[in-house]
Amino acid sequence: MGNQNLVSATLSPESKAEILKSLAEVKKRLAFLTSLDVDEVRSLVKAGNGYAPLLDKAYAAVSQHPEIMPAVFSLKEFEKDYLLYRDLAPIASAVKELSDSLQDTMIALASDTMVETLDIYQSVKQHKGKVPGLNSLAEDMGVFFSRPKRKAHAET
């Protein structure tokens, strides 16, 4: 194929274990995180980044004038939700940036590994008759490259 090396790094078992432990700790600290299915997400009122100033203004309004809200409205719950939303925003942004970088790295590593695998497969095929054990390995690897046979066109 060709030389491709988008990522060149290693991760020690100790570093991997430490990272996983740290992530578990973060998850533990964010035990209130929720999961929503597609239908639940669709049914929710959305407040994207463009609405952040509106949320700030609403918080300021009820903080300065709590008397304007009906008694059934929970100011305490609104404040709790608003403050958590505001506090989680930079964390969510940092996690998304990390996730995006991790996904891009995984794509690059999968590509690097696949390019190298294609080189290995070519070598296995080239040497299968010369090196004991490579015949069955070539067959096993070849399964990933086999295409279904085309059906012969029916004569009209």
KOLDOMI-787575 format. One record per residue: x, y, z of N, C-alpha, C in turn; residue in one letter. Coordinates in Angstrom, 1 decimal. Atoms other than C-alpha are relative to their C-alpha. Layout:
N
<atom n_u="X" n_v="Y" n_w="Z" ca_u="X" ca_v="Y" ca_w="Z" c_u="X" c_v="Y" c_w="Z" code="a"/>
...
This chain:
156
<atom n_u="0.9" n_v="-1.2" n_w="0.0" ca_u="0.0" ca_v="0.0" ca_w="0.0" c_u="0.9" c_v="1.2" c_w="0.0" code="m"/>
<atom n_u="-0.8" n_v="-1.2" n_w="-0.1" ca_u="2.0" ca_v="2.9" ca_w="1.2" c_u="0.2" c_v="0.2" c_w="1.5" code="g"/>
<atom n_u="-0.3" n_v="-0.4" n_w="-1.4" ca_u="3.4" ca_v="4.4" ca_w="4.3" c_u="-1.0" c_v="1.0" c_w="0.5" code="n"/>
<atom n_u="0.9" n_v="-0.9" n_w="-0.7" ca_u="0.8" ca_v="6.0" ca_w="6.5" c_u="0.2" c_v="-0.2" c_w="1.5" code="q"/>
<atom n_u="-0.2" n_v="0.1" n_w="-1.5" ca_u="1.4" ca_v="6.9" ca_w="10.1" c_u="-0.6" c_v="1.3" c_w="0.6" code="n"/>
<atom n_u="0.7" n_v="-1.2" n_w="-0.5" ca_u="-1.2" ca_v="9.4" ca_w="11.3" c_u="0.2" c_v="0.2" c_w="1.5" code="l"/>
<atom n_u="-0.2" n_v="0.0" n_w="-1.5" ca_u="-0.6" ca_v="8.5" ca_w="15.0" c_u="1.1" c_v="-0.9" c_w="0.3" code="v"/>
<atom n_u="-1.1" n_v="0.9" n_w="-0.5" ca_u="2.5" ca_v="7.2" ca_w="16.6" c_u="0.2" c_v="0.3" c_w="1.5" code="s"/>
<atom n_u="0.0" n_v="-0.2" n_w="-1.4" ca_u="2.2" ca_v="6.8" ca_w="20.3" c_u="-0.2" c_v="-1.4" c_w="0.7" code="a"/>
<atom n_u="0.2" n_v="1.2" n_w="-0.8" ca_u="2.0" ca_v="4.2" ca_w="23.1" c_u="-0.8" c_v="0.4" c_w="1.3" code="t"/>
<atom n_u="0.7" n_v="-0.2" n_w="-1.2" ca_u="-0.1" ca_v="3.9" ca_w="26.2" c_u="0.3" c_v="-1.1" c_w="1.0" code="l"/>
<atom n_u="-0.5" n_v="1.1" n_w="-1.0" ca_u="1.4" ca_v="2.1" ca_w="29.2" c_u="-1.2" c_v="-0.6" c_w="0.7" code="s"/>
<atom n_u="1.1" n_v="0.6" n_w="-0.8" ca_u="-0.8" ca_v="-0.3" ca_w="31.1" c_u="-0.4" c_v="0.9" c_w="1.3" code="p"/>
<atom n_u="0.2" n_v="-0.9" n_w="-1.2" ca_u="-0.3" ca_v="2.0" ca_w="34.2" c_u="-0.8" c_v="1.2" c_w="-0.4" code="e"/>
<atom n_u="0.7" n_v="-1.2" n_w="0.4" ca_u="-1.5" ca_v="5.1" ca_w="32.3" c_u="-1.4" c_v="-0.4" c_w="-0.4" code="s"/>
<atom n_u="1.4" n_v="0.5" n_w="0.4" ca_u="-4.5" ca_v="3.2" ca_w="30.8" c_u="-0.8" c_v="-0.2" c_w="1.3" code="k"/>
<atom n_u="0.7" n_v="0.3" n_w="-1.2" ca_u="-5.5" ca_v="2.0" ca_w="34.3" c_u="-0.3" c_v="1.3" c_w="0.8" code="a"/>
<atom n_u="0.2" n_v="-1.3" n_w="-0.7" ca_u="-5.0" ca_v="5.5" ca_w="35.8" c_u="-1.1" c_v="0.8" c_w="-0.7" code="e"/>
<atom n_u="1.0" n_v="-0.7" n_w="0.8" ca_u="-7.1" ca_v="7.1" ca_w="33.0" c_u="-1.4" c_v="-0.6" c_w="0.3" code="i"/>
<atom n_u="1.3" n_v="0.6" n_w="-0.2" ca_u="-9.9" ca_v="4.6" ca_w="33.4" c_u="-0.5" c_v="0.2" c_w="1.4" code="l"/>
<atom n_u="0.3" n_v="-0.3" n_w="-1.4" ca_u="-9.8" ca_v="5.1" ca_w="37.2" c_u="-0.5" c_v="1.4" c_w="0.1" code="k"/>
<atom n_u="0.4" n_v="-1.4" n_w="0.0" ca_u="-10.0" ca_v="8.9" ca_w="36.7" c_u="-1.4" c_v="0.2" c_w="-0.6" code="s"/>
<atom n_u="1.3" n_v="-0.1" n_w="0.7" ca_u="-12.9" ca_v="8.5" ca_w="34.3" c_u="-1.1" c_v="-0.6" c_w="0.9" code="l"/>
<atom n_u="0.9" n_v="0.5" n_w="-0.9" ca_u="-14.7" ca_v="6.3" ca_w="36.8" c_u="-0.3" c_v="0.9" c_w="1.1" code="a"/>
<atom n_u="0.2" n_v="-1.0" n_w="-1.1" ca_u="-14.2" ca_v="8.9" ca_w="39.5" c_u="-0.9" c_v="1.2" c_w="-0.5" code="e"/>
<atom n_u="0.8" n_v="-1.1" n_w="0.5" ca_u="-15.6" ca_v="11.6" ca_w="37.2" c_u="-1.5" c_v="-0.5" c_w="-0.1" code="v"/>
<atom n_u="1.3" n_v="0.5" n_w="0.2" ca_u="-18.6" ca_v="9.4" ca_w="36.4" c_u="-0.7" c_v="-0.1" c_w="1.4" code="k"/>
<atom n_u="0.5" n_v="0.1" n_w="-1.3" ca_u="-19.1" ca_v="8.8" ca_w="40.1" c_u="-0.4" c_v="1.4" c_w="0.6" code="k"/>
<atom n_u="0.3" n_v="-1.4" n_w="-0.4" ca_u="-19.0" ca_v="12.6" ca_w="40.8" c_u="-1.2" c_v="0.5" c_w="-0.7" code="r"/>
<atom n_u="1.1" n_v="-0.5" n_w="0.8" ca_u="-21.6" ca_v="13.1" ca_w="38.1" c_u="-1.1" c_v="-1.1" c_w="0.0" code="l"/>
<atom n_u="1.0" n_v="1.1" n_w="-0.1" ca_u="-23.9" ca_v="10.3" ca_w="39.3" c_u="-1.4" c_v="0.4" c_w="-0.4" code="a"/>
<atom n_u="1.3" n_v="-0.5" n_w="0.4" ca_u="-26.9" ca_v="12.5" ca_w="38.5" c_u="-0.2" c_v="0.0" c_w="-1.5" code="f"/>
<atom n_u="0.1" n_v="-0.1" n_w="1.5" ca_u="-26.2" ca_v="12.3" ca_w="34.7" c_u="-1.1" c_v="-1.0" c_w="-0.4" code="l"/>
<atom n_u="1.2" n_v="0.8" n_w="0.5" ca_u="-29.2" ca_v="10.9" ca_w="32.8" c_u="0.3" c_v="-0.4" c_w="-1.4" code="t"/>
<atom n_u="0.0" n_v="0.5" n_w="1.3" ca_u="-29.7" ca_v="9.0" ca_w="29.6" c_u="-1.4" c_v="0.2" c_w="-0.6" code="s"/>
<atom n_u="1.3" n_v="-0.2" n_w="0.6" ca_u="-32.5" ca_v="9.9" ca_w="27.2" c_u="0.0" c_v="-0.8" c_w="-1.3" code="l"/>
<atom n_u="0.1" n_v="0.7" n_w="1.3" ca_u="-33.8" ca_v="7.8" ca_w="24.3" c_u="-0.4" c_v="1.0" c_w="-1.1" code="d"/>
<atom n_u="0.2" n_v="-1.0" n_w="1.1" ca_u="-34.4" ca_v="9.4" ca_w="20.9" c_u="-1.4" c_v="0.7" c_w="0.1" code="v"/>
<atom n_u="1.3" n_v="-0.6" n_w="-0.1" ca_u="-38.1" ca_v="9.9" ca_w="21.5" c_u="-0.1" c_v="1.0" c_w="1.1" code="d"/>
<atom n_u="0.0" n_v="-1.0" n_w="-1.1" ca_u="-37.5" ca_v="11.6" ca_w="24.8" c_u="0.7" c_v="1.3" c_w="-0.4" code="e"/>
<atom n_u="-0.7" n_v="-1.1" n_w="0.5" ca_u="-35.0" ca_v="13.9" ca_w="23.2" c_u="-0.9" c_v="0.9" c_w="-0.9" code="v"/>
<atom n_u="0.9" n_v="-0.7" n_w="0.9" ca_u="-37.4" ca_v="14.8" ca_w="20.5" c_u="-1.1" c_v="0.8" c_w="0.7" code="r"/>
<atom n_u="1.2" n_v="-0.6" n_w="-0.7" ca_u="-40.2" ca_v="15.6" ca_w="23.0" c_u="0.4" c_v="1.2" c_w="0.9" code="s"/>
<atom n_u="-0.4" n_v="-1.1" n_w="-0.9" ca_u="-38.1" ca_v="18.1" ca_w="25.0" c_u="0.1" c_v="1.3" c_w="-0.7" code="l"/>
<atom n_u="-0.3" n_v="-1.3" n_w="0.4" ca_u="-38.0" ca_v="21.8" ca_w="24.7" c_u="1.5" c_v="0.2" c_w="-0.1" code="v"/>
<atom n_u="-1.5" n_v="-0.1" n_w="0.1" ca_u="-34.5" ca_v="22.6" ca_w="23.4" c_u="0.4" c_v="1.4" c_w="0.3" code="k"/>
<atom n_u="-0.7" n_v="-1.3" n_w="-0.3" ca_u="-32.3" ca_v="25.4" ca_w="24.7" c_u="1.4" c_v="-0.1" c_w="-0.3" code="a"/>
<atom n_u="-1.4" n_v="0.1" n_w="0.5" ca_u="-29.2" ca_v="25.4" ca_w="22.6" c_u="0.8" c_v="1.2" c_w="0.5" code="g"/>
<atom n_u="-0.9" n_v="-1.0" n_w="-0.4" ca_u="-26.2" ca_v="27.7" ca_w="23.1" c_u="-0.6" c_v="1.4" c_w="-0.3" code="n"/>
<atom n_u="0.5" n_v="-1.3" n_w="0.3" ca_u="-28.1" ca_v="30.6" ca_w="21.5" c_u="-1.0" c_v="0.5" c_w="1.0" code="g"/>
<atom n_u="1.0" n_v="-0.4" n_w="-1.1" ca_u="-30.6" ca_v="30.6" ca_w="24.4" c_u="0.6" c_v="0.2" c_w="1.3" code="y"/>
<atom n_u="-0.7" n_v="-0.2" n_w="-1.3" ca_u="-28.0" ca_v="30.8" ca_w="27.1" c_u="-0.3" c_v="1.4" c_w="0.6" code="a"/>
<atom n_u="0.3" n_v="-1.4" n_w="-0.5" ca_u="-28.5" ca_v="34.6" ca_w="27.4" c_u="-1.4" c_v="0.1" c_w="0.5" code="p"/>
<atom n_u="1.3" n_v="0.0" n_w="-0.4" ca_u="-32.2" ca_v="34.0" ca_w="27.7" c_u="-0.2" c_v="-0.6" c_w="1.4" code="l"/>
<atom n_u="0.0" n_v="0.7" n_w="-1.3" ca_u="-31.7" ca_v="31.6" ca_w="30.6" c_u="0.6" c_v="0.9" c_w="1.1" code="l"/>
<atom n_u="-0.6" n_v="-0.9" n_w="-1.0" ca_u="-29.4" ca_v="34.1" ca_w="32.3" c_u="-1.0" c_v="1.1" c_w="0.4" code="d"/>
<atom n_u="1.0" n_v="-1.0" n_w="-0.2" ca_u="-32.1" ca_v="36.8" ca_w="31.9" c_u="-1.1" c_v="-0.5" c_w="0.9" code="k"/>
<atom n_u="1.1" n_v="0.6" n_w="-0.8" ca_u="-34.8" ca_v="34.5" ca_w="33.3" c_u="0.5" c_v="-0.1" c_w="1.5" code="a"/>
<atom n_u="-0.6" n_v="0.2" n_w="-1.3" ca_u="-32.5" ca_v="33.7" ca_w="36.3" c_u="0.1" c_v="1.4" c_w="0.7" code="y"/>
<atom n_u="-0.1" n_v="-1.3" n_w="-0.6" ca_u="-31.9" ca_v="37.4" ca_w="36.9" c_u="-1.4" c_v="0.6" c_w="0.4" code="a"/>
<atom n_u="1.4" n_v="-0.5" n_w="-0.2" ca_u="-35.6" ca_v="38.2" ca_w="36.6" c_u="-0.6" c_v="-0.6" c_w="1.3" code="a"/>
<atom n_u="0.6" n_v="0.6" n_w="-1.2" ca_u="-36.7" ca_v="35.7" ca_w="39.2" c_u="0.8" c_v="0.2" c_w="1.3" code="v"/>
<atom n_u="-0.9" n_v="-0.3" n_w="-1.2" ca_u="-33.7" ca_v="36.4" ca_w="41.5" c_u="-0.4" c_v="1.4" c_w="0.5" code="s"/>
<atom n_u="0.3" n_v="-1.4" n_w="-0.4" ca_u="-34.6" ca_v="40.1" ca_w="41.6" c_u="-1.5" c_v="0.2" c_w="0.3" code="q"/>
<atom n_u="1.5" n_v="-0.2" n_w="-0.2" ca_u="-38.4" ca_v="39.7" ca_w="41.5" c_u="-0.7" c_v="-1.3" c_w="0.1" code="h"/>
<atom n_u="0.6" n_v="1.3" n_w="-0.2" ca_u="-39.4" ca_v="36.3" ca_w="42.9" c_u="-1.6" c_v="0.1" c_w="0.1" code="p"/>
<atom n_u="1.5" n_v="-0.1" n_w="-0.2" ca_u="-42.9" ca_v="37.7" ca_w="43.6" c_u="-0.8" c_v="-0.1" c_w="-1.3" code="e"/>
<atom n_u="0.7" n_v="0.0" n_w="1.3" ca_u="-43.8" ca_v="37.7" ca_w="39.9" c_u="-0.5" c_v="-1.4" c_w="-0.4" code="i"/>
<atom n_u="0.3" n_v="1.4" n_w="0.4" ca_u="-44.0" ca_v="33.9" ca_w="39.8" c_u="-1.1" c_v="-0.6" c_w="0.9" code="m"/>
<atom n_u="1.1" n_v="0.6" n_w="-0.8" ca_u="-47.0" ca_v="31.9" ca_w="40.9" c_u="0.6" c_v="-1.0" c_w="1.1" code="p"/>
<atom n_u="-0.5" n_v="0.8" n_w="-1.1" ca_u="-46.7" ca_v="29.9" ca_w="44.1" c_u="0.3" c_v="-1.5" c_w="-0.4" code="a"/>
<atom n_u="-0.3" n_v="1.3" n_w="0.4" ca_u="-46.8" ca_v="26.6" ca_w="42.2" c_u="1.3" c_v="-0.2" c_w="-0.8" code="v"/>
<atom n_u="-1.3" n_v="0.1" n_w="0.6" ca_u="-43.6" ca_v="27.5" ca_w="40.4" c_u="1.1" c_v="-0.1" c_w="1.1" code="f"/>
<atom n_u="-1.0" n_v="0.2" n_w="-1.0" ca_u="-40.6" ca_v="26.2" ca_w="42.3" c_u="1.3" c_v="0.8" c_w="-0.4" code="s"/>
<atom n_u="-1.2" n_v="-0.9" n_w="0.2" ca_u="-38.0" ca_v="29.0" ca_w="42.4" c_u="1.3" c_v="-0.8" c_w="0.4" code="l"/>
<atom n_u="-1.1" n_v="0.7" n_w="-0.5" ca_u="-35.7" ca_v="26.7" ca_w="44.4" c_u="0.5" c_v="-1.0" c_w="-1.1" code="k"/>
<atom n_u="-0.4" n_v="1.0" n_w="1.0" ca_u="-35.8" ca_v="24.0" ca_w="41.7" c_u="0.5" c_v="0.6" c_w="-1.3" code="e"/>
<atom n_u="-0.5" n_v="-0.7" n_w="1.1" ca_u="-35.4" ca_v="26.5" ca_w="38.9" c_u="1.5" c_v="0.5" c_w="0.2" code="f"/>
<atom n_u="-1.4" n_v="-0.5" n_w="-0.3" ca_u="-32.3" ca_v="28.0" ca_w="40.6" c_u="1.0" c_v="-1.2" c_w="0.0" code="e"/>
<atom n_u="-0.8" n_v="1.2" n_w="0.0" ca_u="-30.9" ca_v="24.5" ca_w="41.2" c_u="0.3" c_v="-0.5" c_w="-1.5" code="k"/>
<atom n_u="-0.2" n_v="0.4" n_w="1.4" ca_u="-31.4" ca_v="23.6" ca_w="37.5" c_u="0.9" c_v="0.9" c_w="-0.8" code="d"/>
<atom n_u="-0.8" n_v="-1.0" n_w="0.7" ca_u="-30.0" ca_v="26.8" ca_w="36.2" c_u="1.5" c_v="0.0" c_w="0.4" code="y"/>
<atom n_u="-1.4" n_v="0.0" n_w="-0.5" ca_u="-26.9" ca_v="26.8" ca_w="38.4" c_u="0.8" c_v="-1.3" c_w="-0.4" code="l"/>
<atom n_u="-0.6" n_v="1.3" n_w="0.5" ca_u="-26.2" ca_v="23.1" ca_w="37.5" c_u="0.3" c_v="0.1" c_w="-1.5" code="l"/>
<atom n_u="-0.2" n_v="-0.2" n_w="1.5" ca_u="-26.7" ca_v="23.9" ca_w="33.8" c_u="1.2" c_v="0.9" c_w="-0.3" code="y"/>
<atom n_u="-1.1" n_v="-0.9" n_w="0.2" ca_u="-24.3" ca_v="26.8" ca_w="34.1" c_u="1.4" c_v="-0.6" c_w="0.4" code="r"/>
<atom n_u="-1.3" n_v="0.6" n_w="-0.5" ca_u="-21.7" ca_v="24.8" ca_w="36.1" c_u="0.4" c_v="-1.1" c_w="-0.9" code="d"/>
<atom n_u="-0.4" n_v="1.1" n_w="0.8" ca_u="-21.8" ca_v="21.8" ca_w="33.8" c_u="0.4" c_v="0.4" c_w="-1.4" code="l"/>
<atom n_u="-0.3" n_v="-0.4" n_w="1.3" ca_u="-21.5" ca_v="23.8" ca_w="30.6" c_u="1.5" c_v="0.0" c_w="-0.4" code="a"/>
<atom n_u="-1.4" n_v="0.1" n_w="0.4" ca_u="-17.7" ca_v="24.2" ca_w="30.6" c_u="0.5" c_v="-1.4" c_w="0.1" code="p"/>
<atom n_u="-0.4" n_v="1.4" n_w="-0.1" ca_u="-17.3" ca_v="20.6" ca_w="31.7" c_u="-0.5" c_v="-0.8" c_w="-1.2" code="i"/>
<atom n_u="0.5" n_v="0.7" n_w="1.2" ca_u="-19.5" ca_v="19.4" ca_w="28.9" c_u="0.8" c_v="0.4" c_w="-1.2" code="a"/>
<atom n_u="-0.8" n_v="-0.5" n_w="1.1" ca_u="-17.5" ca_v="21.5" ca_w="26.5" c_u="1.3" c_v="-0.7" c_w="-0.1" code="s"/>
<atom n_u="-1.3" n_v="0.6" n_w="-0.1" ca_u="-14.2" ca_v="20.1" ca_w="27.7" c_u="-0.1" c_v="-1.5" c_w="-0.3" code="a"/>
<atom n_u="0.1" n_v="1.4" n_w="0.2" ca_u="-15.5" ca_v="16.5" ca_w="27.6" c_u="-0.3" c_v="-0.2" c_w="-1.5" code="v"/>
<atom n_u="0.3" n_v="0.2" n_w="1.5" ca_u="-16.9" ca_v="17.0" ca_w="24.0" c_u="1.3" c_v="0.2" c_w="-0.8" code="k"/>
<atom n_u="-1.3" n_v="-0.2" n_w="0.7" ca_u="-13.5" ca_v="18.4" ca_w="22.9" c_u="0.8" c_v="-1.2" c_w="0.1" code="e"/>
<atom n_u="-0.8" n_v="1.2" n_w="-0.3" ca_u="-11.8" ca_v="15.4" ca_w="24.5" c_u="-0.6" c_v="-1.2" c_w="-0.8" code="l"/>
<atom n_u="0.7" n_v="1.1" n_w="0.8" ca_u="-14.4" ca_v="13.0" ca_w="22.9" c_u="0.3" c_v="0.1" c_w="-1.5" code="s"/>
<atom n_u="-0.2" n_v="-0.2" n_w="1.4" ca_u="-14.0" ca_v="14.5" ca_w="19.5" c_u="1.4" c_v="-0.3" c_w="-0.4" code="d"/>
<atom n_u="-1.4" n_v="0.3" n_w="0.2" ca_u="-10.2" ca_v="14.3" ca_w="19.7" c_u="0.2" c_v="-1.5" c_w="0.1" code="s"/>
<atom n_u="-0.1" n_v="1.4" n_w="-0.2" ca_u="-10.5" ca_v="10.7" ca_w="21.0" c_u="-0.5" c_v="-0.8" c_w="-1.2" code="l"/>
<atom n_u="0.6" n_v="0.7" n_w="1.2" ca_u="-12.8" ca_v="9.7" ca_w="18.1" c_u="0.8" c_v="0.2" c_w="-1.2" code="q"/>
<atom n_u="-0.9" n_v="-0.3" n_w="1.2" ca_u="-10.6" ca_v="11.4" ca_w="15.5" c_u="1.3" c_v="-0.9" c_w="0.1" code="d"/>
<atom n_u="-1.2" n_v="0.8" n_w="-0.1" ca_u="-7.6" ca_v="9.6" ca_w="16.9" c_u="-0.3" c_v="-1.5" c_w="-0.2" code="t"/>
<atom n_u="0.4" n_v="1.4" n_w="0.2" ca_u="-9.5" ca_v="6.2" ca_w="16.9" c_u="-0.1" c_v="-0.2" c_w="-1.5" code="m"/>
<atom n_u="0.2" n_v="0.2" n_w="1.4" ca_u="-10.4" ca_v="6.8" ca_w="13.2" c_u="1.4" c_v="0.0" c_w="-0.7" code="i"/>
<atom n_u="-1.3" n_v="-0.1" n_w="0.5" ca_u="-6.8" ca_v="7.7" ca_w="12.4" c_u="0.8" c_v="-1.3" c_w="0.3" code="a"/>
<atom n_u="-0.6" n_v="1.3" n_w="-0.4" ca_u="-5.5" ca_v="4.6" ca_w="14.3" c_u="-0.6" c_v="-1.2" c_w="-0.8" code="l"/>
<atom n_u="0.6" n_v="1.1" n_w="0.8" ca_u="-8.0" ca_v="2.3" ca_w="12.6" c_u="0.5" c_v="0.0" c_w="-1.4" code="a"/>
<atom n_u="-0.5" n_v="-0.2" n_w="1.4" ca_u="-6.9" ca_v="3.7" ca_w="9.2" c_u="1.5" c_v="-0.5" c_w="-0.1" code="s"/>
<atom n_u="-1.4" n_v="0.4" n_w="0.0" ca_u="-3.2" ca_v="3.3" ca_w="10.1" c_u="0.1" c_v="-1.5" c_w="0.1" code="d"/>
<atom n_u="0.0" n_v="1.5" n_w="-0.2" ca_u="-3.8" ca_v="-0.3" ca_w="11.3" c_u="-0.5" c_v="-0.7" c_w="-1.2" code="t"/>
<atom n_u="0.6" n_v="0.7" n_w="1.2" ca_u="-5.9" ca_v="-1.2" ca_w="8.3" c_u="1.0" c_v="0.1" c_w="-1.2" code="m"/>
<atom n_u="-1.0" n_v="-0.1" n_w="1.1" ca_u="-3.3" ca_v="0.1" ca_w="5.8" c_u="1.2" c_v="-1.0" c_w="0.3" code="v"/>
<atom n_u="-1.1" n_v="0.9" n_w="-0.4" ca_u="-0.6" ca_v="-1.9" ca_w="7.7" c_u="-0.5" c_v="-1.4" c_w="-0.1" code="e"/>
<atom n_u="0.6" n_v="1.3" n_w="0.1" ca_u="-3.0" ca_v="-4.9" ca_w="7.8" c_u="0.0" c_v="-0.5" c_w="-1.5" code="t"/>
<atom n_u="0.1" n_v="0.4" n_w="1.4" ca_u="-3.4" ca_v="-4.8" ca_w="4.0" c_u="1.4" c_v="-0.4" c_w="-0.5" code="l"/>
<atom n_u="-1.3" n_v="0.4" n_w="0.3" ca_u="0.4" ca_v="-4.9" ca_w="3.7" c_u="0.3" c_v="-1.4" c_w="0.5" code="d"/>
<atom n_u="-0.3" n_v="1.4" n_w="-0.6" ca_u="0.6" ca_v="-7.9" ca_w="6.0" c_u="-0.8" c_v="-1.0" c_w="-0.8" code="i"/>
<atom n_u="0.8" n_v="0.9" n_w="0.8" ca_u="-2.2" ca_v="-9.6" ca_w="4.1" c_u="0.7" c_v="-0.3" c_w="-1.3" code="y"/>
<atom n_u="-0.7" n_v="0.2" n_w="1.3" ca_u="-0.3" ca_v="-9.1" ca_w="0.8" c_u="1.2" c_v="-0.9" c_w="0.2" code="q"/>
<atom n_u="-1.2" n_v="0.8" n_w="-0.3" ca_u="2.8" ca_v="-10.6" ca_w="2.4" c_u="-0.4" c_v="-1.4" c_w="0.3" code="s"/>
<atom n_u="0.4" n_v="1.3" n_w="-0.3" ca_u="0.9" ca_v="-13.5" ca_w="3.8" c_u="-0.4" c_v="-0.8" c_w="-1.3" code="v"/>
<atom n_u="0.3" n_v="0.6" n_w="1.2" ca_u="-0.6" ca_v="-14.2" ca_w="0.4" c_u="1.2" c_v="-0.4" c_w="-0.9" code="k"/>
<atom n_u="-1.2" n_v="0.2" n_w="0.8" ca_u="2.8" ca_v="-13.9" ca_w="-1.3" c_u="0.8" c_v="-1.2" c_w="0.5" code="q"/>
<atom n_u="-0.9" n_v="1.0" n_w="-0.6" ca_u="4.5" ca_v="-16.3" ca_w="1.1" c_u="-0.8" c_v="-1.3" c_w="0.5" code="h"/>
<atom n_u="0.8" n_v="1.0" n_w="-0.6" ca_u="1.6" ca_v="-18.7" ca_w="1.9" c_u="0.5" c_v="-1.4" c_w="-0.5" code="k"/>
<atom n_u="-0.5" n_v="1.3" n_w="0.5" ca_u="3.2" ca_v="-21.5" ca_w="-0.2" c_u="1.4" c_v="-0.3" c_w="0.5" code="g"/>
<atom n_u="-1.4" n_v="0.2" n_w="-0.4" ca_u="6.6" ca_v="-21.0" ca_w="1.2" c_u="0.2" c_v="-0.1" c_w="1.5" code="k"/>
<atom n_u="-0.1" n_v="0.0" n_w="-1.5" ca_u="6.0" ca_v="-20.7" ca_w="5.0" c_u="-1.1" c_v="-0.8" c_w="0.6" code="v"/>
<atom n_u="1.0" n_v="0.9" n_w="-0.6" ca_u="4.2" ca_v="-23.5" ca_w="6.9" c_u="-1.0" c_v="0.9" c_w="0.9" code="p"/>
<atom n_u="1.0" n_v="-0.7" n_w="-0.8" ca_u="0.9" ca_v="-22.3" ca_w="8.5" c_u="-0.6" c_v="1.2" c_w="-0.7" code="g"/>
<atom n_u="0.5" n_v="-1.2" n_w="0.6" ca_u="0.4" ca_v="-19.3" ca_w="6.2" c_u="-1.2" c_v="-0.3" c_w="-0.9" code="l"/>
<atom n_u="1.2" n_v="0.4" n_w="0.9" ca_u="-2.1" ca_v="-21.2" ca_w="3.9" c_u="-1.3" c_v="0.3" c_w="0.7" code="n"/>
<atom n_u="1.3" n_v="-0.1" n_w="-0.7" ca_u="-4.8" ca_v="-21.4" ca_w="6.5" c_u="-0.2" c_v="1.5" c_w="0.5" code="s"/>
<atom n_u="0.1" n_v="-1.4" n_w="-0.4" ca_u="-4.0" ca_v="-17.9" ca_w="7.8" c_u="-0.4" c_v="0.9" c_w="-1.2" code="l"/>
<atom n_u="0.4" n_v="-0.8" n_w="1.2" ca_u="-4.3" ca_v="-16.5" ca_w="4.2" c_u="-1.5" c_v="-0.3" c_w="-0.3" code="a"/>
<atom n_u="1.4" n_v="0.3" n_w="0.2" ca_u="-7.7" ca_v="-18.3" ca_w="3.9" c_u="-0.8" c_v="0.8" c_w="1.0" code="e"/>
<atom n_u="0.7" n_v="-0.7" n_w="-1.1" ca_u="-8.8" ca_v="-16.9" ca_w="7.3" c_u="-0.1" c_v="1.5" c_w="-0.3" code="d"/>
<atom n_u="0.0" n_v="-1.5" n_w="0.3" ca_u="-7.8" ca_v="-13.3" ca_w="6.3" c_u="-0.8" c_v="0.3" c_w="-1.3" code="m"/>
<atom n_u="0.7" n_v="-0.2" n_w="1.3" ca_u="-9.2" ca_v="-13.7" ca_w="2.8" c_u="-1.5" c_v="0.1" c_w="0.1" code="g"/>
<atom n_u="1.5" n_v="-0.1" n_w="-0.3" ca_u="-12.7" ca_v="-14.1" ca_w="4.2" c_u="-0.5" c_v="1.4" c_w="0.0" code="v"/>
<atom n_u="0.4" n_v="-1.4" n_w="-0.1" ca_u="-12.7" ca_v="-10.4" ca_w="4.9" c_u="0.0" c_v="0.7" c_w="-1.3" code="f"/>
<atom n_u="-0.1" n_v="-0.7" n_w="1.3" ca_u="-12.0" ca_v="-9.6" ca_w="1.3" c_u="-0.9" c_v="-0.7" c_w="-1.1" code="f"/>
<atom n_u="0.8" n_v="0.7" n_w="1.0" ca_u="-14.3" ca_v="-12.1" ca_w="-0.4" c_u="-1.3" c_v="0.7" c_w="-0.3" code="s"/>
<atom n_u="1.2" n_v="-0.7" n_w="0.4" ca_u="-17.2" ca_v="-10.7" ca_w="-2.3" c_u="-1.0" c_v="-1.1" c_w="-0.5" code="r"/>
<atom n_u="0.9" n_v="1.0" n_w="0.5" ca_u="-20.4" ca_v="-12.5" ca_w="-3.0" c_u="0.0" c_v="-0.2" c_w="-1.5" code="p"/>
<atom n_u="-0.1" n_v="0.2" n_w="1.4" ca_u="-20.4" ca_v="-14.1" ca_w="-6.4" c_u="-1.2" c_v="0.6" c_w="-0.7" code="k"/>
<atom n_u="1.1" n_v="-0.6" n_w="0.8" ca_u="-22.5" ca_v="-12.3" ca_w="-9.0" c_u="-0.8" c_v="-1.1" c_w="-0.6" code="r"/>
<atom n_u="0.9" n_v="1.0" n_w="0.6" ca_u="-25.5" ca_v="-14.2" ca_w="-10.1" c_u="0.0" c_v="0.2" c_w="-1.5" code="k"/>
<atom n_u="0.0" n_v="-0.1" n_w="1.5" ca_u="-25.5" ca_v="-15.0" ca_w="-13.8" c_u="-1.4" c_v="0.6" c_w="-0.4" code="a"/>
<atom n_u="1.3" n_v="-0.6" n_w="0.4" ca_u="-28.1" ca_v="-12.9" ca_w="-15.6" c_u="-0.8" c_v="-1.1" c_w="-0.7" code="h"/>
<atom n_u="0.9" n_v="1.0" n_w="0.6" ca_u="-31.1" ca_v="-15.0" ca_w="-16.5" c_u="-0.2" c_v="0.3" c_w="-1.4" code="a"/>
<atom n_u="0.2" n_v="-0.2" n_w="1.4" ca_u="-31.5" ca_v="-15.5" ca_w="-20.2" c_u="-1.5" c_v="0.3" c_w="-0.2" code="e"/>
<atom n_u="1.4" n_v="-0.4" n_w="0.3" ca_u="-34.6" ca_v="-13.8" ca_w="-21.6" c_u="-0.5" c_v="-0.7" c_w="-1.2" code="t"/>
